[in-house]
Amino acid sequence: MIPDDPDAQARFFYLAALLIFVASGVFYRYRGRLSSALQHAAIWLLIILGLTLAYGFKDRLTAALYPDTARQSGGETIALSRASDGHFYARVTVNGTEIRFMIDTGASSLVLSQQDAQRIGIDTARLSYVLPSNTANGQVMGAGVVLDRVELGGFVDRDVRAVVNGGQMNGSLLGMAYLDRFRSFTVEGDSFLLTR
């Protein structure tokens, strides 16, 4: 059916002419080889269908492949996906360096491991480890530091207080001192939602 709008009619006729031109070129190229033409058409159709599906499910694919990457979940909310070990992780840029944190609502502070602190340029040998923390493995001492810039999912915070753990840690923890900067955070199924 031909549209009533003149601009839409022009687009319609342009696309029809383009389709006729492309189709005639394909028929000329494959004259006498119909089975080969159908094979190539089926391959291209599958490629286009695959790309369309991948684009349509890009958020789910990203969440499955990169659960620690924050993604927009509408307005001022970002979402993180649960990792295969059942925990939530976040890739946070601290002073220009990306660090993977485990979200820990039981931790009172943003806690950096020795290795992560060194990666962002903190001289851990010069710190004073005088802040006691009670952990599942007993009491450990930490050193207070201030991080110039912390970014998660587009949200940027400056002068963020943190603790460098004096003991051994497998990774860094994103605790309540940082999470409280958000208006709310909730767990919905396999998503951890943070809202400013």
Short mmCIF file of the C-alpha atoms (twelve columns), coordinates in Angstrom:
data_MODEL
# 
_entry.id   MODEL 
# 
loop_
_atom_site.group_PDB 
_atom_site.id 
_atom_site.type_symbol 
_atom_site.label_atom_id 
_atom_site.label_alt_id 
_atom_site.label_comp_id 
_atom_site.label_asym_id 
_atom_site.label_seq_id 
_atom_site.Cartn_x 
_atom_site.Cartn_y 
_atom_site.Cartn_z 
_atom_site.pdbx_PDB_model_num 
ATOM 1   C CA . MET A 1   0.000  0.000   0.000   1 
ATOM 2   C CA . ILE A 2   1.397  3.393   -1.030  1 
ATOM 3   C CA . PRO A 3   1.440  5.955   1.801   1 
ATOM 4   C CA . ASP A 4   -0.447 9.278   1.568   1 
ATOM 5   C CA . ASP A 5   2.340  11.524  2.855   1 
ATOM 6   C CA . PRO A 6   4.530  12.916  -0.005  1 
ATOM 7   C CA . ASP A 7   7.774  12.362  1.954   1 
ATOM 8   C CA . ALA A 8   6.762  8.808   2.800   1 
ATOM 9   C CA . GLN A 9   5.810  8.227   -0.865  1 
ATOM 10  C CA . ALA A 10  9.234  9.449   -1.988  1 
ATOM 11  C CA . ARG A 11  10.950 7.085   0.479   1 
ATOM 12  C CA . PHE A 12  8.679  4.239   -0.632  1 
ATOM 13  C CA . PHE A 13  9.513  4.725   -4.320  1 
ATOM 14  C CA . TYR A 14  13.218 5.175   -3.582  1 
ATOM 15  C CA . LEU A 15  13.332 1.929   -1.564  1 
ATOM 16  C CA . ALA A 16  11.283 0.110   -4.224  1 
ATOM 17  C CA . ALA A 17  13.684 1.254   -6.972  1 
ATOM 18  C CA . LEU A 18  16.680 0.243   -4.841  1 
ATOM 19  C CA . LEU A 19  15.142 -3.184  -4.179  1 
ATOM 20  C CA . ILE A 20  14.454 -3.702  -7.895  1 
ATOM 21  C CA . PHE A 21  18.019 -2.663  -8.761  1 
ATOM 22  C CA . VAL A 22  19.557 -5.014  -6.170  1 
ATOM 23  C CA . ALA A 23  17.226 -7.891  -7.092  1 
ATOM 24  C CA . SER A 24  17.989 -7.536  -10.816 1 
ATOM 25  C CA . GLY A 25  21.721 -7.554  -10.062 1 
ATOM 26  C CA . VAL A 26  21.326 -10.705 -7.954  1 
ATOM 27  C CA . PHE A 27  19.231 -12.428 -10.651 1 
ATOM 28  C CA . TYR A 28  21.794 -11.484 -13.301 1 
ATOM 29  C CA . ARG A 29  24.670 -12.747 -11.171 1 
ATOM 30  C CA . TYR A 30  22.963 -16.066 -10.339 1 
ATOM 31  C CA . ARG A 31  21.126 -16.743 -13.610 1 
ATOM 32  C CA . GLY A 32  20.992 -20.497 -14.152 1 
ATOM 33  C CA . ARG A 33  22.175 -21.184 -10.564 1 
ATOM 34  C CA . LEU A 34  19.006 -20.910 -8.502  1 
ATOM 35  C CA . SER A 35  20.114 -23.392 -5.802  1 
ATOM 36  C CA . SER A 36  23.339 -21.458 -5.210  1 
ATOM 37  C CA . ALA A 37  21.382 -18.191 -4.989  1 
ATOM 38  C CA . LEU A 38  18.995 -19.682 -2.444  1 
ATOM 39  C CA . GLN A 39  21.914 -20.980 -0.365  1 
ATOM 40  C CA . HIS A 40  23.587 -17.583 -0.281  1 
ATOM 41  C CA . ALA A 41  20.277 -15.873 0.513   1 
ATOM 42  C CA . ALA A 42  19.695 -18.295 3.415   1 
ATOM 43  C CA . ILE A 43  23.195 -17.630 4.787   1 
ATOM 44  C CA . TRP A 44  22.672 -13.864 4.654   1 
ATOM 45  C CA . LEU A 45  19.253 -14.225 6.247   1 
ATOM 46  C CA . LEU A 46  20.759 -16.222 9.132   1 
ATOM 47  C CA . ILE A 47  23.524 -13.632 9.595   1 
ATOM 48  C CA . ILE A 48  21.000 -10.776 9.702   1 
ATOM 49  C CA . LEU A 49  18.753 -12.725 12.071  1 
ATOM 50  C CA . GLY A 50  21.699 -13.514 14.356  1 
ATOM 51  C CA . LEU A 51  22.808 -9.881  14.470  1 
ATOM 52  C CA . THR A 52  19.246 -8.756  15.163  1 
ATOM 53  C CA . LEU A 53  18.905 -11.234 18.039  1 
ATOM 54  C CA . ALA A 54  22.299 -10.286 19.474  1 
ATOM 55  C CA . TYR A 55  21.334 -6.610  19.411  1 
ATOM 56  C CA . GLY A 56  17.929 -7.340  20.922  1 
ATOM 57  C CA . PHE A 57  19.439 -9.325  23.792  1 
ATOM 58  C CA . LYS A 58  22.608 -7.236  24.229  1 
ATOM 59  C CA . ASP A 59  21.762 -6.294  27.835  1 
ATOM 60  C CA . ARG A 60  21.272 -9.943  28.826  1 
ATOM 61  C CA . LEU A 61  24.422 -10.994 26.963  1 
ATOM 62  C CA . THR A 62  26.453 -8.237  28.633  1 
ATOM 63  C CA . ALA A 63  25.082 -9.187  32.053  1 
ATOM 64  C CA . ALA A 64  25.954 -12.857 31.496  1 
ATOM 65  C CA . LEU A 65  29.435 -12.241 30.079  1 
ATOM 66  C CA . TYR A 66  30.409 -9.279  32.300  1 
ATOM 67  C CA . PRO A 67  28.342 -9.446  35.526  1 
ATOM 68  C CA . ASP A 68  30.663 -6.946  37.270  1 
ATOM 69  C CA . THR A 69  30.049 -4.212  34.685  1 
ATOM 70  C CA . ALA A 70  27.444 -1.677  35.792  1 
ATOM 71  C CA . ARG A 71  24.718 -1.024  33.247  1 
ATOM 72  C CA . GLN A 72  22.026 1.624   33.189  1 
ATOM 73  C CA . SER A 73  18.697 0.377   34.458  1 
ATOM 74  C CA . GLY A 74  16.641 3.503   33.906  1 
ATOM 75  C CA . GLY A 75  17.132 7.073   35.107  1 
ATOM 76  C CA . GLU A 76  19.494 7.273   38.041  1 
ATOM 77  C CA . THR A 77  19.741 3.508   38.597  1 
ATOM 78  C CA . ILE A 78  22.538 1.139   37.648  1 
ATOM 79  C CA . ALA A 79  22.458 -2.650  37.872  1 
ATOM 80  C CA . LEU A 80  25.049 -5.346  38.506  1 
ATOM 81  C CA . SER A 81  24.425 -9.038  37.859  1 
ATOM 82  C CA . ARG A 82  25.068 -11.857 40.295  1 
ATOM 83  C CA . ALA A 83  28.258 -13.758 39.464  1 
ATOM 84  C CA . SER A 84  28.402 -17.544 39.214  1 
ATOM 85  C CA . ASP A 85  29.718 -17.783 42.810  1 
ATOM 86  C CA . GLY A 86  26.567 -16.053 44.118  1 
ATOM 87  C CA . HIS A 87  28.245 -12.728 44.975  1 
ATOM 88  C CA . PHE A 88  27.920 -9.321  43.342  1 
ATOM 89  C CA . TYR A 89  31.037 -7.639  41.974  1 
ATOM 90  C CA . ALA A 90  31.613 -4.176  40.525  1 
ATOM 91  C CA . ARG A 91  34.299 -2.785  38.266  1 
ATOM 92  C CA . VAL A 92  35.081 0.597   39.795  1 
ATOM 93  C CA . THR A 93  37.546 3.134   38.460  1 
ATOM 94  C CA . VAL A 94  39.639 4.462   41.343  1 
ATOM 95  C CA . ASN A 95  42.041 7.318   40.609  1 
ATOM 96  C CA . GLY A 96  42.007 6.296   36.935  1 
ATOM 97  C CA . THR A 97  42.610 2.562   37.506  1 
ATOM 98  C CA . GLU A 98  39.896 -0.056  37.152  1 
ATOM 99  C CA . ILE A 99  39.551 -2.316  40.190  1 
ATOM 100 C CA . ARG A 100 37.178 -5.224  40.745  1 
ATOM 101 C CA . PHE A 101 35.373 -4.976  44.088  1 
ATOM 102 C CA . MET A 102 33.133 -7.480  45.809  1 
ATOM 103 C CA . ILE A 103 29.976 -5.807  47.122  1 
ATOM 104 C CA . ASP A 104 29.903 -6.431  50.865  1 
ATOM 105 C CA . THR A 105 27.057 -4.849  52.843  1 
ATOM 106 C CA . GLY A 106 28.608 -6.369  55.978  1 
ATOM 107 C CA . ALA A 107 31.760 -4.276  55.559  1 
ATOM 108 C CA . SER A 108 31.604 -0.800  57.046  1 
ATOM 109 C CA . SER A 109 34.233 0.715   54.740  1 
ATOM 110 C CA . LEU A 110 35.498 0.675   51.213  1 
ATOM 111 C CA . VAL A 111 38.444 -1.668  51.778  1 
ATOM 112 C CA . LEU A 112 41.396 -1.953  49.412  1 
ATOM 113 C CA . SER A 113 43.673 -4.947  49.321  1 
ATOM 114 C CA . GLN A 114 47.413 -4.272  49.442  1 
ATOM 115 C CA . GLN A 115 47.731 -5.171  45.741  1 
ATOM 116 C CA . ASP A 116 44.882 -2.904  44.615  1 
ATOM 117 C CA . ALA A 117 46.160 -0.017  46.745  1 
ATOM 118 C CA . GLN A 118 49.565 -0.334  45.079  1 
ATOM 119 C CA . ARG A 119 47.935 -0.451  41.629  1 
ATOM 120 C CA . ILE A 120 46.377 2.978   42.192  1 
ATOM 121 C CA . GLY A 121 49.657 4.456   43.375  1 
ATOM 122 C CA . ILE A 122 49.448 4.192   47.159  1 
ATOM 123 C CA . ASP A 123 52.771 3.453   48.857  1 
ATOM 124 C CA . THR A 124 51.486 0.798   51.263  1 
ATOM 125 C CA . ALA A 125 54.842 0.585   53.093  1 
ATOM 126 C CA . ARG A 126 54.469 4.181   54.332  1 
ATOM 127 C CA . LEU A 127 50.947 3.797   55.742  1 
ATOM 128 C CA . SER A 128 50.108 3.620   59.459  1 
ATOM 129 C CA . TYR A 129 48.002 0.526   60.088  1 
ATOM 130 C CA . VAL A 130 46.215 1.667   63.236  1 
ATOM 131 C CA . LEU A 131 42.509 1.110   62.420  1 
ATOM 132 C CA . PRO A 132 41.216 -2.200  63.848  1 
ATOM 133 C CA . SER A 133 38.625 -4.192  61.900  1 
ATOM 134 C CA . ASN A 134 36.848 -7.345  62.978  1 
ATOM 135 C CA . THR A 135 36.573 -9.900  60.194  1 
ATOM 136 C CA . ALA A 136 35.530 -13.529 59.921  1 
ATOM 137 C CA . ASN A 137 39.240 -14.379 60.262  1 
ATOM 138 C CA . GLY A 138 39.746 -12.248 63.371  1 
ATOM 139 C CA . GLN A 139 40.935 -8.717  63.892  1 
ATOM 140 C CA . VAL A 140 43.111 -7.032  61.262  1 
ATOM 141 C CA . MET A 141 44.593 -3.571  61.176  1 
ATOM 142 C CA . GLY A 142 44.025 -1.101  58.381  1 
ATOM 143 C CA . ALA A 143 45.238 2.308   57.269  1 
ATOM 144 C CA . GLY A 144 42.922 5.189   56.411  1 
ATOM 145 C CA . VAL A 145 43.338 6.833   53.014  1 
ATOM 146 C CA . VAL A 146 41.362 9.288   50.876  1 
ATOM 147 C CA . LEU A 147 40.728 8.397   47.230  1 
ATOM 148 C CA . ASP A 148 40.668 11.381  44.866  1 
ATOM 149 C CA . ARG A 149 38.129 9.982   42.393  1 
ATOM 150 C CA . VAL A 150 35.858 6.925   42.441  1 
ATOM 151 C CA . GLU A 151 33.574 6.137   39.479  1 
ATOM 152 C CA . LEU A 152 30.943 3.423   39.206  1 
ATOM 153 C CA . GLY A 153 28.562 3.219   36.247  1 
ATOM 154 C CA . GLY A 154 28.907 6.911   35.399  1 
ATOM 155 C CA . PHE A 155 28.494 8.112   39.001  1 
ATOM 156 C CA . VAL A 156 31.603 10.005  40.133  1 
ATOM 157 C CA . ASP A 157 32.547 10.710  43.752  1 
ATOM 158 C CA . ARG A 158 35.494 12.718  45.002  1 
ATOM 159 C CA . ASP A 159 37.489 12.538  48.229  1 
ATOM 160 C CA . VAL A 160 36.214 9.097   49.191  1 
ATOM 161 C CA . ARG A 161 37.464 7.712   52.498  1 
ATOM 162 C CA . ALA A 162 38.769 4.147   52.335  1 
ATOM 163 C CA . VAL A 163 40.839 1.672   54.311  1 
ATOM 164 C CA . VAL A 164 43.870 -0.238  53.065  1 
ATOM 165 C CA . ASN A 165 43.826 -3.655  54.700  1 
ATOM 166 C CA . GLY A 166 47.033 -4.536  56.504  1 
ATOM 167 C CA . GLY A 167 46.451 -8.269  56.099  1 
ATOM 168 C CA . GLN A 168 46.093 -10.527 53.108  1 
ATOM 169 C CA . MET A 169 42.908 -10.211 51.028  1 
ATOM 170 C CA . ASN A 170 41.935 -11.887 47.759  1 
ATOM 171 C CA . GLY A 171 40.284 -8.687  46.536  1 
ATOM 172 C CA . SER A 172 38.865 -5.343  47.575  1 
ATOM 173 C CA . LEU A 173 35.476 -4.764  49.228  1 
ATOM 174 C CA . LEU A 174 32.830 -2.172  48.413  1 
ATOM 175 C CA . GLY A 175 31.323 -1.584  51.831  1 
ATOM 176 C CA . MET A 176 28.678 0.626   53.393  1 
ATOM 177 C CA . ALA A 177 30.742 3.824   53.558  1 
ATOM 178 C CA . TYR A 178 30.583 3.906   49.761  1 
ATOM 179 C CA . LEU A 179 27.152 2.275   49.257  1 
ATOM 180 C CA . ASP A 180 25.574 4.888   51.563  1 
ATOM 181 C CA . ARG A 181 26.389 7.518   48.937  1 
ATOM 182 C CA . PHE A 182 23.491 6.070   46.954  1 
ATOM 183 C CA . ARG A 183 19.875 6.894   47.778  1 
ATOM 184 C CA . SER A 184 19.067 3.192   47.807  1 
ATOM 185 C CA . PHE A 185 20.412 -0.212  46.916  1 
ATOM 186 C CA . THR A 186 18.369 -3.382  46.601  1 
ATOM 187 C CA . VAL A 187 18.674 -6.948  45.406  1 
ATOM 188 C CA . GLU A 188 16.029 -8.006  42.890  1 
ATOM 189 C CA . GLY A 189 16.522 -11.598 41.814  1 
ATOM 190 C CA . ASP A 190 19.992 -11.763 40.285  1 
ATOM 191 C CA . SER A 191 20.419 -7.983  40.069  1 
ATOM 192 C CA . PHE A 192 21.935 -5.541  42.545  1 
ATOM 193 C CA . LEU A 193 20.389 -2.112  41.893  1 
ATOM 194 C CA . LEU A 194 21.955 1.159   43.042  1 
ATOM 195 C CA . THR A 195 19.992 4.416   42.736  1 
ATOM 196 C CA . ARG A 196 21.236 7.982   43.197  1 
# 
